[in-house]
Amino acid sequence: MPKSPEHSETERRRRGQIRMAAIVMASTMVLWMGASFLGGRFGLPVRFAFLIDLAAIAALVWALFVTYWVWKARREDASDG
């Protein structure tokens, strides 16, 4: 049985959200490692290291929430039938 256009649009939107979360996670890790390396190399003060760490943690927490919301929505759709 073909899926309704609403359902496919919702699933397309969810895939986009998951893709965005994956990009944020990957780029955060690369930028975090690069910033830590450069900070040590150039002798930046420790307060900047903490700032970089907090920004990276915030990005990763955001990605975690997005993946949880999508997972929860898919579970609710699956239980609805």
Summary of the structure (lengths in Angstrom):
residues: 81
radius of gyration: 18.3
end to end distance: 13.4
largest distance: 62.3
contacts: 183
relative contact order: 0.13
helix: 90%
strand: 0%
